[in-house]
Amino acid sequence: MTDLERITLFDDELESLKLCDLDGLTQEEAGARMGVSRGTVQRLLASARKKTAEALAERKALVFEKTNGKKEE
C-alpha cells in the first residue's frame, strides 16, 4: 500500500458520513449528535463523500486522521 496515493479522511468527516449515510440520520440530527450546526455537517459530509468516491474510483488509499492532526493507528 505504500505505492498508493493517499487521501486523508478526518475523524469528523468520517463521523458525519457514518451518521448520515450508515445510520440514516438527517444532517440536523447528525449535527445535534456531533455538537455542530447542520451547515457544518453538510460541509463535512460533502468533503467525506468526495474523498471516498475519489479513493474508490481512482484506487487511492484512504488514510484516517484525527481532526487535530494526529494519525489514527
mmCIF file of the N, C-alpha and C atoms, coordinates in Angstrom:
data_MODEL
# 
_entry.id   MODEL 
# 
loop_
_atom_site.group_PDB 
_atom_site.id 
_atom_site.type_symbol 
_atom_site.label_atom_id 
_atom_site.label_alt_id 
_atom_site.label_comp_id 
_atom_site.label_asym_id 
_atom_site.label_entity_id 
_atom_site.label_seq_id 
_atom_site.pdbx_PDB_ins_code 
_atom_site.Cartn_x 
_atom_site.Cartn_y 
_atom_site.Cartn_z 
_atom_site.occupancy 
_atom_site.B_iso_or_equiv 
_atom_site.pdbx_formal_charge 
_atom_site.auth_seq_id 
_atom_site.auth_comp_id 
_atom_site.auth_asym_id 
_atom_site.auth_atom_id 
_atom_site.pdbx_PDB_model_num 
ATOM 1   N N  . MET A 1 1  ? 0.796   -1.191 0.000  1.00 0.00 ? 1  MET A N  1 
ATOM 2   C CA . MET A 1 1  ? 0.000   0.000  0.000  1.00 0.00 ? 1  MET A CA 1 
ATOM 3   C C  . MET A 1 1  ? 0.845   1.265  0.000  1.00 0.00 ? 1  MET A C  1 
ATOM 4   N N  . THR A 1 2  ? 2.123   1.124  0.188  1.00 0.00 ? 2  THR A N  1 
ATOM 5   C CA . THR A 1 2  ? 2.992   2.293  0.222  1.00 0.00 ? 2  THR A CA 1 
ATOM 6   C C  . THR A 1 2  ? 3.094   2.978  -1.134 1.00 0.00 ? 2  THR A C  1 
ATOM 7   N N  . ASP A 1 3  ? 2.758   2.258  -2.213 1.00 0.00 ? 3  ASP A N  1 
ATOM 8   C CA . ASP A 1 3  ? 2.829   2.835  -3.555 1.00 0.00 ? 3  ASP A CA 1 
ATOM 9   C C  . ASP A 1 3  ? 1.584   3.633  -3.921 1.00 0.00 ? 3  ASP A C  1 
ATOM 10  N N  . LEU A 1 4  ? 0.526   3.494  -3.145 1.00 0.00 ? 4  LEU A N  1 
ATOM 11  C CA . LEU A 1 4  ? -0.727  4.179  -3.460 1.00 0.00 ? 4  LEU A CA 1 
ATOM 12  C C  . LEU A 1 4  ? -0.706  5.628  -3.003 1.00 0.00 ? 4  LEU A C  1 
ATOM 13  N N  . GLU A 1 5  ? -1.318  6.477  -3.818 1.00 0.00 ? 5  GLU A N  1 
ATOM 14  C CA . GLU A 1 5  ? -1.527  7.854  -3.386 1.00 0.00 ? 5  GLU A CA 1 
ATOM 15  C C  . GLU A 1 5  ? -2.538  7.832  -2.244 1.00 0.00 ? 5  GLU A C  1 
ATOM 16  N N  . ARG A 1 6  ? -2.360  8.711  -1.276 1.00 0.00 ? 6  ARG A N  1 
ATOM 17  C CA . ARG A 1 6  ? -3.208  8.708  -0.083 1.00 0.00 ? 6  ARG A CA 1 
ATOM 18  C C  . ARG A 1 6  ? -4.147  9.909  -0.065 1.00 0.00 ? 6  ARG A C  1 
ATOM 19  N N  . ILE A 1 7  ? -5.326  9.663  0.453  1.00 0.00 ? 7  ILE A N  1 
ATOM 20  C CA . ILE A 1 7  ? -6.309  10.717 0.683  1.00 0.00 ? 7  ILE A CA 1 
ATOM 21  C C  . ILE A 1 7  ? -6.647  10.675 2.168  1.00 0.00 ? 7  ILE A C  1 
ATOM 22  N N  . THR A 1 8  ? -6.537  11.798 2.837  1.00 0.00 ? 8  THR A N  1 
ATOM 23  C CA . THR A 1 8  ? -6.794  11.853 4.273  1.00 0.00 ? 8  THR A CA 1 
ATOM 24  C C  . THR A 1 8  ? -8.263  12.138 4.540  1.00 0.00 ? 8  THR A C  1 
ATOM 25  N N  . LEU A 1 9  ? -8.888  11.250 5.312  1.00 0.00 ? 9  LEU A N  1 
ATOM 26  C CA . LEU A 1 9  ? -10.261 11.433 5.767  1.00 0.00 ? 9  LEU A CA 1 
ATOM 27  C C  . LEU A 1 9  ? -10.200 11.681 7.276  1.00 0.00 ? 9  LEU A C  1 
ATOM 28  N N  . PHE A 1 10 ? -10.615 12.873 7.684  1.00 0.00 ? 10 PHE A N  1 
ATOM 29  C CA . PHE A 1 10 ? -10.541 13.245 9.093  1.00 0.00 ? 10 PHE A CA 1 
ATOM 30  C C  . PHE A 1 10 ? -11.691 12.638 9.875  1.00 0.00 ? 10 PHE A C  1 
ATOM 31  N N  . ASP A 1 11 ? -11.504 12.468 11.186 1.00 0.00 ? 11 ASP A N  1 
ATOM 32  C CA . ASP A 1 11 ? -12.492 11.769 12.008 1.00 0.00 ? 11 ASP A CA 1 
ATOM 33  C C  . ASP A 1 11 ? -13.855 12.448 12.011 1.00 0.00 ? 11 ASP A C  1 
ATOM 34  N N  . ASP A 1 12 ? -13.908 13.771 11.932 1.00 0.00 ? 12 ASP A N  1 
ATOM 35  C CA . ASP A 1 12 ? -15.212 14.432 11.894 1.00 0.00 ? 12 ASP A CA 1 
ATOM 36  C C  . ASP A 1 12 ? -15.914 14.206 10.561 1.00 0.00 ? 12 ASP A C  1 
ATOM 37  N N  . GLU A 1 13 ? -15.150 14.075 9.474  1.00 0.00 ? 13 GLU A N  1 
ATOM 38  C CA . GLU A 1 13 ? -15.739 13.728 8.180  1.00 0.00 ? 13 GLU A CA 1 
ATOM 39  C C  . GLU A 1 13 ? -16.299 12.308 8.218  1.00 0.00 ? 13 GLU A C  1 
ATOM 40  N N  . LEU A 1 14 ? -15.534 11.397 8.787  1.00 0.00 ? 14 LEU A N  1 
ATOM 41  C CA . LEU A 1 14 ? -15.976 10.012 8.903  1.00 0.00 ? 14 LEU A CA 1 
ATOM 42  C C  . LEU A 1 14 ? -17.226 9.904  9.771  1.00 0.00 ? 14 LEU A C  1 
ATOM 43  N N  . GLU A 1 15 ? -17.260 10.643 10.874 1.00 0.00 ? 15 GLU A N  1 
ATOM 44  C CA . GLU A 1 15 ? -18.425 10.600 11.757 1.00 0.00 ? 15 GLU A CA 1 
ATOM 45  C C  . GLU A 1 15 ? -19.672 11.110 11.045 1.00 0.00 ? 15 GLU A C  1 
ATOM 46  N N  . SER A 1 16 ? -19.561 12.191 10.302 1.00 0.00 ? 16 SER A N  1 
ATOM 47  C CA . SER A 1 16 ? -20.723 12.721 9.585  1.00 0.00 ? 16 SER A CA 1 
ATOM 48  C C  . SER A 1 16 ? -21.189 11.728 8.520  1.00 0.00 ? 16 SER A C  1 
ATOM 49  N N  . LEU A 1 17 ? -20.257 11.081 7.847  1.00 0.00 ? 17 LEU A N  1 
ATOM 50  C CA . LEU A 1 17 ? -20.592 10.080 6.828  1.00 0.00 ? 17 LEU A CA 1 
ATOM 51  C C  . LEU A 1 17 ? -21.328 8.901  7.455  1.00 0.00 ? 17 LEU A C  1 
ATOM 52  N N  . LYS A 1 18 ? -20.832 8.434  8.594  1.00 0.00 ? 18 LYS A N  1 
ATOM 53  C CA . LYS A 1 18 ? -21.464 7.305  9.282  1.00 0.00 ? 18 LYS A CA 1 
ATOM 54  C C  . LYS A 1 18 ? -22.865 7.666  9.759  1.00 0.00 ? 18 LYS A C  1 
ATOM 55  N N  . LEU A 1 19 ? -22.985 8.808  10.433 1.00 0.00 ? 19 LEU A N  1 
ATOM 56  C CA . LEU A 1 19 ? -24.276 9.189  10.989 1.00 0.00 ? 19 LEU A CA 1 
ATOM 57  C C  . LEU A 1 19 ? -25.340 9.385  9.910  1.00 0.00 ? 19 LEU A C  1 
ATOM 58  N N  . CYS A 1 20 ? -24.970 10.030 8.813  1.00 0.00 ? 20 CYS A N  1 
ATOM 59  C CA . CYS A 1 20 ? -25.952 10.321 7.763  1.00 0.00 ? 20 CYS A CA 1 
ATOM 60  C C  . CYS A 1 20 ? -26.179 9.147  6.810  1.00 0.00 ? 20 CYS A C  1 
ATOM 61  N N  . ASP A 1 21 ? -25.110 8.560  6.314  1.00 0.00 ? 21 ASP A N  1 
ATOM 62  C CA . ASP A 1 21 ? -25.249 7.538  5.278  1.00 0.00 ? 21 ASP A CA 1 
ATOM 63  C C  . ASP A 1 21 ? -25.425 6.124  5.817  1.00 0.00 ? 21 ASP A C  1 
ATOM 64  N N  . LEU A 1 22 ? -24.834 5.808  6.947  1.00 0.00 ? 22 LEU A N  1 
ATOM 65  C CA . LEU A 1 22 ? -24.962 4.467  7.512  1.00 0.00 ? 22 LEU A CA 1 
ATOM 66  C C  . LEU A 1 22 ? -26.116 4.392  8.513  1.00 0.00 ? 22 LEU A C  1 
ATOM 67  N N  . ASP A 1 23 ? -26.182 5.372  9.419  1.00 0.00 ? 23 ASP A N  1 
ATOM 68  C CA . ASP A 1 23 ? -27.213 5.358  10.450 1.00 0.00 ? 23 ASP A CA 1 
ATOM 69  C C  . ASP A 1 23 ? -28.532 5.981  9.989  1.00 0.00 ? 23 ASP A C  1 
ATOM 70  N N  . GLY A 1 24 ? -28.493 6.702  8.875  1.00 0.00 ? 24 GLY A N  1 
ATOM 71  C CA . GLY A 1 24 ? -29.715 7.263  8.302  1.00 0.00 ? 24 GLY A CA 1 
ATOM 72  C C  . GLY A 1 24 ? -30.245 8.511  8.992  1.00 0.00 ? 24 GLY A C  1 
ATOM 73  N N  . LEU A 1 25 ? -29.395 9.210  9.741  1.00 0.00 ? 25 LEU A N  1 
ATOM 74  C CA . LEU A 1 25 ? -29.830 10.441 10.394 1.00 0.00 ? 25 LEU A CA 1 
ATOM 75  C C  . LEU A 1 25 ? -29.866 11.587 9.388  1.00 0.00 ? 25 LEU A C  1 
ATOM 76  N N  . THR A 1 26 ? -30.709 12.569 9.669  1.00 0.00 ? 26 THR A N  1 
ATOM 77  C CA . THR A 1 26 ? -30.681 13.785 8.861  1.00 0.00 ? 26 THR A CA 1 
ATOM 78  C C  . THR A 1 26 ? -29.436 14.582 9.243  1.00 0.00 ? 26 THR A C  1 
ATOM 79  N N  . GLN A 1 27 ? -29.105 15.561 8.425  1.00 0.00 ? 27 GLN A N  1 
ATOM 80  C CA . GLN A 1 27 ? -27.958 16.410 8.746  1.00 0.00 ? 27 GLN A CA 1 
ATOM 81  C C  . GLN A 1 27 ? -28.201 17.167 10.036 1.00 0.00 ? 27 GLN A C  1 
ATOM 82  N N  . GLU A 1 28 ? -29.420 17.558 10.283 1.00 0.00 ? 28 GLU A N  1 
ATOM 83  C CA . GLU A 1 28 ? -29.757 18.262 11.522 1.00 0.00 ? 28 GLU A CA 1 
ATOM 84  C C  . GLU A 1 28 ? -29.568 17.345 12.734 1.00 0.00 ? 28 GLU A C  1 
ATOM 85  N N  . GLU A 1 29 ? -30.037 16.102 12.628 1.00 0.00 ? 29 GLU A N  1 
ATOM 86  C CA . GLU A 1 29 ? -29.869 15.138 13.724 1.00 0.00 ? 29 GLU A CA 1 
ATOM 87  C C  . GLU A 1 29 ? -28.393 14.825 13.960 1.00 0.00 ? 29 GLU A C  1 
ATOM 88  N N  . ALA A 1 30 ? -27.649 14.655 12.865 1.00 0.00 ? 30 ALA A N  1 
ATOM 89  C CA . ALA A 1 30 ? -26.216 14.381 12.986 1.00 0.00 ? 30 ALA A CA 1 
ATOM 90  C C  . ALA A 1 30 ? -25.503 15.554 13.646 1.00 0.00 ? 30 ALA A C  1 
ATOM 91  N N  . GLY A 1 31 ? -25.879 16.769 13.277 1.00 0.00 ? 31 GLY A N  1 
ATOM 92  C CA . GLY A 1 31 ? -25.290 17.957 13.879 1.00 0.00 ? 31 GLY A CA 1 
ATOM 93  C C  . GLY A 1 31 ? -25.533 18.015 15.373 1.00 0.00 ? 31 GLY A C  1 
ATOM 94  N N  . ALA A 1 32 ? -26.740 17.647 15.788 1.00 0.00 ? 32 ALA A N  1 
ATOM 95  C CA . ALA A 1 32 ? -27.060 17.641 17.222 1.00 0.00 ? 32 ALA A CA 1 
ATOM 96  C C  . ALA A 1 32 ? -26.196 16.618 17.959 1.00 0.00 ? 32 ALA A C  1 
ATOM 97  N N  . ARG A 1 33 ? -26.003 15.461 17.363 1.00 0.00 ? 33 ARG A N  1 
ATOM 98  C CA . ARG A 1 33 ? -25.156 14.430 17.994 1.00 0.00 ? 33 ARG A CA 1 
ATOM 99  C C  . ARG A 1 33 ? -23.693 14.849 18.056 1.00 0.00 ? 33 ARG A C  1 
ATOM 100 N N  . MET A 1 34 ? -23.248 15.533 17.017 1.00 0.00 ? 34 MET A N  1 
ATOM 101 C CA . MET A 1 34 ? -21.841 15.937 16.945 1.00 0.00 ? 34 MET A CA 1 
ATOM 102 C C  . MET A 1 34 ? -21.577 17.256 17.674 1.00 0.00 ? 34 MET A C  1 
ATOM 103 N N  . GLY A 1 35 ? -22.630 17.984 17.987 1.00 0.00 ? 35 GLY A N  1 
ATOM 104 C CA . GLY A 1 35 ? -22.470 19.276 18.643 1.00 0.00 ? 35 GLY A CA 1 
ATOM 105 C C  . GLY A 1 35 ? -22.047 20.385 17.703 1.00 0.00 ? 35 GLY A C  1 
ATOM 106 N N  . VAL A 1 36 ? -22.470 20.264 16.432 1.00 0.00 ? 36 VAL A N  1 
ATOM 107 C CA . VAL A 1 36 ? -22.139 21.270 15.416 1.00 0.00 ? 36 VAL A CA 1 
ATOM 108 C C  . VAL A 1 36 ? -23.410 21.631 14.653 1.00 0.00 ? 36 VAL A C  1 
ATOM 109 N N  . SER A 1 37 ? -23.349 22.662 13.846 1.00 0.00 ? 37 SER A N  1 
ATOM 110 C CA . SER A 1 37 ? -24.519 23.086 13.068 1.00 0.00 ? 37 SER A CA 1 
ATOM 111 C C  . SER A 1 37 ? -24.775 22.147 11.894 1.00 0.00 ? 37 SER A C  1 
ATOM 112 N N  . ARG A 1 38 ? -25.996 22.227 11.365 1.00 0.00 ? 38 ARG A N  1 
ATOM 113 C CA . ARG A 1 38 ? -26.346 21.439 10.188 1.00 0.00 ? 38 ARG A CA 1 
ATOM 114 C C  . ARG A 1 38 ? -25.451 21.820 9.011  1.00 0.00 ? 38 ARG A C  1 
ATOM 115 N N  . GLY A 1 39 ? -25.136 23.089 8.903  1.00 0.00 ? 39 GLY A N  1 
ATOM 116 C CA . GLY A 1 39 ? -24.266 23.546 7.822  1.00 0.00 ? 39 GLY A CA 1 
ATOM 117 C C  . GLY A 1 39 ? -22.876 22.936 7.904  1.00 0.00 ? 39 GLY A C  1 
ATOM 118 N N  . THR A 1 40 ? -22.368 22.782 9.120  1.00 0.00 ? 40 THR A N  1 
ATOM 119 C CA . THR A 1 40 ? -21.061 22.144 9.304  1.00 0.00 ? 40 THR A CA 1 
ATOM 120 C C  . THR A 1 40 ? -21.132 20.682 8.892  1.00 0.00 ? 40 THR A C  1 
ATOM 121 N N  . VAL A 1 41 ? -22.212 20.000 9.286  1.00 0.00 ? 41 VAL A N  1 
ATOM 122 C CA . VAL A 1 41 ? -22.379 18.599 8.875  1.00 0.00 ? 41 VAL A CA 1 
ATOM 123 C C  . VAL A 1 41 ? -22.447 18.508 7.358  1.00 0.00 ? 41 VAL A C  1 
ATOM 124 N N  . GLN A 1 42 ? -23.159 19.415 6.730  1.00 0.00 ? 42 GLN A N  1 
ATOM 125 C CA . GLN A 1 42 ? -23.279 19.414 5.269  1.00 0.00 ? 42 GLN A CA 1 
ATOM 126 C C  . GLN A 1 42 ? -21.898 19.552 4.616  1.00 0.00 ? 42 GLN A C  1 
ATOM 127 N N  . ARG A 1 43 ? -21.086 20.444 5.139  1.00 0.00 ? 43 ARG A N  1 
ATOM 128 C CA . ARG A 1 43 ? -19.734 20.652 4.598  1.00 0.00 ? 43 ARG A CA 1 
ATOM 129 C C  . ARG A 1 43 ? -18.861 19.414 4.804  1.00 0.00 ? 43 ARG A C  1 
ATOM 130 N N  . LEU A 1 44 ? -18.905 18.846 6.021  1.00 0.00 ? 44 LEU A N  1 
ATOM 131 C CA . LEU A 1 44 ? -18.117 17.649 6.318  1.00 0.00 ? 44 LEU A CA 1 
ATOM 132 C C  . LEU A 1 44 ? -18.550 16.466 5.459  1.00 0.00 ? 44 LEU A C  1 
ATOM 133 N N  . LEU A 1 45 ? -19.845 16.307 5.301  1.00 0.00 ? 45 LEU A N  1 
ATOM 134 C CA . LEU A 1 45 ? -20.397 15.206 4.526  1.00 0.00 ? 45 LEU A CA 1 
ATOM 135 C C  . LEU A 1 45 ? -20.006 15.313 3.054  1.00 0.00 ? 45 LEU A C  1 
ATOM 136 N N  . ALA A 1 46 ? -20.098 16.504 2.497  1.00 0.00 ? 46 ALA A N  1 
ATOM 137 C CA . ALA A 1 46 ? -19.711 16.708 1.096  1.00 0.00 ? 46 ALA A CA 1 
ATOM 138 C C  . ALA A 1 46 ? -18.237 16.367 0.890  1.00 0.00 ? 46 ALA A C  1 
ATOM 139 N N  . SER A 1 47 ? -17.399 16.795 1.819  1.00 0.00 ? 47 SER A N  1 
ATOM 140 C CA . SER A 1 47 ? -15.971 16.512 1.726  1.00 0.00 ? 47 SER A CA 1 
ATOM 141 C C  . SER A 1 47 ? -15.696 15.016 1.848  1.00 0.00 ? 47 SER A C  1 
ATOM 142 N N  . ALA A 1 48 ? -16.349 14.372 2.814  1.00 0.00 ? 48 ALA A N  1 
ATOM 143 C CA . ALA A 1 48 ? -16.145 12.934 3.031  1.00 0.00 ? 48 ALA A CA 1 
ATOM 144 C C  . ALA A 1 48 ? -16.596 12.121 1.830  1.00 0.00 ? 48 ALA A C  1 
ATOM 145 N N  . ARG A 1 49 ? -17.738 12.474 1.261  1.00 0.00 ? 49 ARG A N  1 
ATOM 146 C CA . ARG A 1 49 ? -18.246 11.744 0.087  1.00 0.00 ? 49 ARG A CA 1 
ATOM 147 C C  . ARG A 1 49 ? -17.316 11.907 -1.110 1.00 0.00 ? 49 ARG A C  1 
ATOM 148 N N  . LYS A 1 50 ? -16.823 13.124 -1.323 1.00 0.00 ? 50 LYS A N  1 
ATOM 149 C CA . LYS A 1 50 ? -15.915 13.363 -2.449 1.00 0.00 ? 50 LYS A CA 1 
ATOM 150 C C  . LYS A 1 50 ? -14.619 12.573 -2.287 1.00 0.00 ? 50 LYS A C  1 
ATOM 151 N N  . LYS A 1 51 ? -14.048 12.611 -1.085 1.00 0.00 ? 51 LYS A N  1 
ATOM 152 C CA . LYS A 1 51 ? -12.795 11.894 -0.825 1.00 0.00 ? 51 LYS A CA 1 
ATOM 153 C C  . LYS A 1 51 ? -12.980 10.385 -0.977 1.00 0.00 ? 51 LYS A C  1 
ATOM 154 N N  . THR A 1 52 ? -14.092 9.867  -0.460 1.00 0.00 ? 52 THR A N  1 
ATOM 155 C CA . THR A 1 52 ? -14.359 8.430  -0.553 1.00 0.00 ? 52 THR A CA 1 
ATOM 156 C C  . THR A 1 52 ? -14.552 8.013  -2.003 1.00 0.00 ? 52 THR A C  1 
ATOM 157 N N  . ALA A 1 53 ? -15.323 8.777  -2.749 1.00 0.00 ? 53 ALA A N  1 
ATOM 158 C CA . ALA A 1 53 ? -15.547 8.464  -4.163 1.00 0.00 ? 53 ALA A CA 1 
ATOM 159 C C  . ALA A 1 53 ? -14.241 8.507  -4.953 1.00 0.00 ? 53 ALA A C  1 
ATOM 160 N N  . GLU A 1 54 ? -13.412 9.508  -4.682 1.00 0.00 ? 54 GLU A N  1 
ATOM 161 C CA . GLU A 1 54 ? -12.124 9.617  -5.366 1.00 0.00 ? 54 GLU A CA 1 
ATOM 162 C C  . GLU A 1 54 ? -11.234 8.418  -5.052 1.00 0.00 ? 54 GLU A C  1 
ATOM 163 N N  . ALA A 1 55 ? -11.200 8.026  -3.785 1.00 0.00 ? 55 ALA A N  1 
ATOM 164 C CA . ALA A 1 55 ? -10.365 6.888  -3.390 1.00 0.00 ? 55 ALA A CA 1 
ATOM 165 C C  . ALA A 1 55 ? -10.828 5.611  -4.081 1.00 0.00 ? 55 ALA A C  1 
ATOM 166 N N  . LEU A 1 56 ? -12.126 5.397  -4.138 1.00 0.00 ? 56 LEU A N  1 
ATOM 167 C CA . LEU A 1 56 ? -12.657 4.188  -4.779 1.00 0.00 ? 56 LEU A CA 1 
ATOM 168 C C  . LEU A 1 56 ? -12.456 4.213  -6.297 1.00 0.00 ? 56 LEU A C  1 
ATOM 169 N N  . ALA A 1 57 ? -12.805 5.323  -6.914 1.00 0.00 ? 57 ALA A N  1 
ATOM 170 C CA . ALA A 1 57 ? -12.756 5.414  -8.375 1.00 0.00 ? 57 ALA A CA 1 
ATOM 171 C C  . ALA A 1 57 ? -11.331 5.429  -8.922 1.00 0.00 ? 57 ALA A C  1 
ATOM 172 N N  . GLU A 1 58 ? -10.412 6.025  -8.171 1.00 0.00 ? 58 GLU A N  1 
ATOM 173 C CA . GLU A 1 58 ? -9.048  6.178  -8.668 1.00 0.00 ? 58 GLU A CA 1 
ATOM 174 C C  . GLU A 1 58 ? -8.051  5.278  -7.948 1.00 0.00 ? 58 GLU A C  1 
ATOM 175 N N  . ARG A 1 59 ? -8.582  4.323  -7.187 1.00 0.00 ? 59 ARG A N  1 
ATOM 176 C CA . ARG A 1 59 ? -7.763  3.321  -6.479 1.00 0.00 ? 59 ARG A CA 1 
ATOM 177 C C  . ARG A 1 59 ? -6.664  3.965  -5.628 1.00 0.00 ? 59 ARG A C  1 
ATOM 178 N N  . LYS A 1 60 ? -7.114  4.882  -4.773 1.00 0.00 ? 60 LYS A N  1 
ATOM 179 C CA . LYS A 1 60 ? -6.201  5.542  -3.847 1.00 0.00 ? 60 LYS A CA 1 
ATOM 180 C C  . LYS A 1 60 ? -6.497  5.035  -2.439 1.00 0.00 ? 60 LYS A C  1 
ATOM 181 N N  . ALA A 1 61 ? -5.562  5.200  -1.538 1.00 0.00 ? 61 ALA A N  1 
ATOM 182 C CA . ALA A 1 61 ? -5.734  4.744  -0.165 1.00 0.00 ? 61 ALA A CA 1 
ATOM 183 C C  . ALA A 1 61 ? -6.381  5.843  0.682  1.00 0.00 ? 61 ALA A C  1 
ATOM 184 N N  . LEU A 1 62 ? -7.387  5.455  1.476  1.00 0.00 ? 62 LEU A N  1 
ATOM 185 C CA . LEU A 1 62 ? -7.965  6.378  2.451  1.00 0.00 ? 62 LEU A CA 1 
ATOM 186 C C  . LEU A 1 62 ? -7.180  6.244  3.746  1.00 0.00 ? 62 LEU A C  1 
ATOM 187 N N  . VAL A 1 63 ? -6.690  7.345  4.244  1.00 0.00 ? 63 VAL A N  1 
ATOM 188 C CA . VAL A 1 63 ? -5.933  7.363  5.489  1.00 0.00 ? 63 VAL A CA 1 
ATOM 189 C C  . VAL A 1 63 ? -6.771  8.123  6.507  1.00 0.00 ? 63 VAL A C  1 
ATOM 190 N N  . PHE A 1 64 ? -7.014  7.509  7.655  1.00 0.00 ? 64 PHE A N  1 
ATOM 191 C CA . PHE A 1 64 ? -7.841  8.124  8.690  1.00 0.00 ? 64 PHE A CA 1 
ATOM 192 C C  . PHE A 1 64 ? -6.957  8.905  9.650  1.00 0.00 ? 64 PHE A C  1 
ATOM 193 N N  . GLU A 1 65 ? -7.379  10.134 9.920  1.00 0.00 ? 65 GLU A N  1 
ATOM 194 C CA . GLU A 1 65 ? -6.584  11.016 10.770 1.00 0.00 ? 65 GLU A CA 1 
ATOM 195 C C  . GLU A 1 65 ? -7.506  11.800 11.693 1.00 0.00 ? 65 GLU A C  1 
ATOM 196 N N  . LYS A 1 66 ? -7.066  11.981 12.915 1.00 0.00 ? 66 LYS A N  1 
ATOM 197 C CA . LYS A 1 66 ? -7.826  12.795 13.864 1.00 0.00 ? 66 LYS A CA 1 
ATOM 198 C C  . LYS A 1 66 ? -7.819  14.243 13.388 1.00 0.00 ? 66 LYS A C  1 
ATOM 199 N N  . THR A 1 67 ? -8.877  14.942 13.693 1.00 0.00 ? 67 THR A N  1 
ATOM 200 C CA . THR A 1 67 ? -9.016  16.332 13.244 1.00 0.00 ? 67 THR A CA 1 
ATOM 201 C C  . THR A 1 67 ? -7.880  17.212 13.742 1.00 0.00 ? 67 THR A C  1 
ATOM 202 N N  . ASN A 1 68 ? -7.339  16.911 14.921 1.00 0.00 ? 68 ASN A N  1 
ATOM 203 C CA . ASN A 1 68 ? -6.270  17.743 15.469 1.00 0.00 ? 68 ASN A CA 1 
ATOM 204 C C  . ASN A 1 68 ? -4.905  17.450 14.845 1.00 0.00 ? 68 ASN A C  1 
ATOM 205 N N  . GLY A 1 69 ? -4.881  16.585 13.841 1.00 0.00 ? 69 GLY A N  1 
ATOM 206 C CA . GLY A 1 69 ? -3.643  16.333 13.118 1.00 0.00 ? 69 GLY A CA 1 
ATOM 207 C C  . GLY A 1 69 ? -2.925  15.047 13.471 1.00 0.00 ? 69 GLY A C  1 
ATOM 208 N N  . LYS A 1 70 ? -3.402  14.283 14.470 1.00 0.00 ? 70 LYS A N  1 
ATOM 209 C CA . LYS A 1 70 ? -2.753  13.028 14.838 1.00 0.00 ? 70 LYS A CA 1 
ATOM 210 C C  . LYS A 1 70 ? -3.343  11.879 14.027 1.00 0.00 ? 70 LYS A C  1 
ATOM 211 N N  . LYS A 1 71 ? -2.480  11.082 13.406 1.00 0.00 ? 71 LYS A N  1 
ATOM 212 C CA . LYS A 1 71 ? -2.956  9.953  12.627 1.00 0.00 ? 71 LYS A CA 1 
ATOM 213 C C  . LYS A 1 71 ? -3.459  8.847  13.542 1.00 0.00 ? 71 LYS A C  1 
ATOM 214 N N  . GLU A 1 72 ? -4.518  8.156  13.069 1.00 0.00 ? 72 GLU A N  1 
ATOM 215 C CA . GLU A 1 72 ? -5.055  7.005  13.808 1.00 0.00 ? 72 GLU A CA 1 
ATOM 216 C C  . GLU A 1 72 ? -4.163  5.812  13.540 1.00 0.00 ? 72 GLU A C  1 
ATOM 217 N N  . GLU A 1 73 ? -3.911  5.058  14.553 1.00 0.00 ? 73 GLU A N  1 
ATOM 218 C CA . GLU A 1 73 ? -3.024  3.870  14.427 1.00 0.00 ? 73 GLU A CA 1 
ATOM 219 C C  . GLU A 1 73 ? -3.849  2.621  14.366 1.00 0.00 ? 73 GLU A C  1 
# 
